[in-house]
Amino acid sequence: MKNMIKKVNQLITRKAISVKLAVSNNSGEGYIDTAVKILISVVLGALLLAGLYLLFGEVVMPTLNQKIQEMFNYAG
């Protein structure tokens, strides 16, 4: 009977140590960190895309249209 109580006590102690190690382990990456990284990348991507649309819409396309019209203007 003493041997069985000793084995159960050892098993409970091992399980308690493994639970304590698992709870105190802070390695790895949490869900909040990943969500913040994804949110930052989406916002930066949207800002970059909006900047490119503004650049192409107001600067590049009118200049490109003017150059093409000048290139195919046979009259003068």
C-alpha positions in Angstrom: 0.0 0.0 0.0 2.9 2.4 0.8 4.4 1.6 -2.6 1.2 2.5 -4.4 0.8 5.8 -2.4 4.4 6.6 -3.2 3.8 6.0 -7.0 0.7 8.1 -7.0 2.5 10.9 -5.1 5.3 10.8 -7.7 2.9 10.9 -10.6 1.0 13.9 -9.1 4.3 15.7 -8.5 5.5 15.1 -12.1 2.2 16.3 -13.5 2.3 19.4 -11.3 5.9 20.2 -12.4 4.9 19.7 -16.1 1.9 22.0 -15.7 4.0 24.6 -13.9 6.6 24.5 -16.7 3.9 24.8 -19.4 2.2 27.8 -17.7 5.5 29.6 -17.0 6.8 29.0 -20.5 6.6 32.3 -22.4 8.4 31.3 -25.6 6.5 31.4 -28.8 4.3 34.0 -30.4 0.9 35.0 -29.1 -2.2 35.6 -31.1 -2.3 39.3 -30.3 1.3 39.9 -31.6 0.3 38.2 -34.9 -2.9 40.2 -35.2 -1.0 43.5 -34.6 1.6 42.5 -37.3 -1.1 41.7 -39.8 -3.1 44.9 -39.1 0.1 47.0 -39.5 0.9 45.4 -42.8 -2.6 45.8 -44.1 -2.7 49.5 -43.2 0.8 50.1 -44.7 -0.3 48.3 -47.8 -3.4 50.3 -48.2 -1.5 53.6 -47.7 1.0 52.5 -50.3 -1.7 51.5 -52.8 -3.6 54.8 -52.2 -0.4 56.8 -52.8 0.3 54.9 -56.0 -3.3 55.5 -57.3 -2.9 59.2 -56.6 0.5 59.3 -58.3 -0.6 57.5 -61.4 -4.0 59.3 -61.6 -2.7 62.8 -61.3 0.9 62.8 -62.5 1.7 59.8 -64.7 -1.5 59.3 -66.7 -2.0 62.9 -67.9 1.7 63.1 -68.9 1.5 59.7 -70.6 -1.7 60.7 -72.5 0.0 64.0 -73.6 3.1 62.2 -74.8 1.0 59.6 -76.7 -1.0 62.3 -78.4 2.1 64.2 -79.3 3.7 61.1 -80.7 0.7 60.3 -83.0 -0.1 63.9 -83.9 0.8 63.8 -87.6 -0.4 67.3 -88.3 2.3 69.1 -86.4 
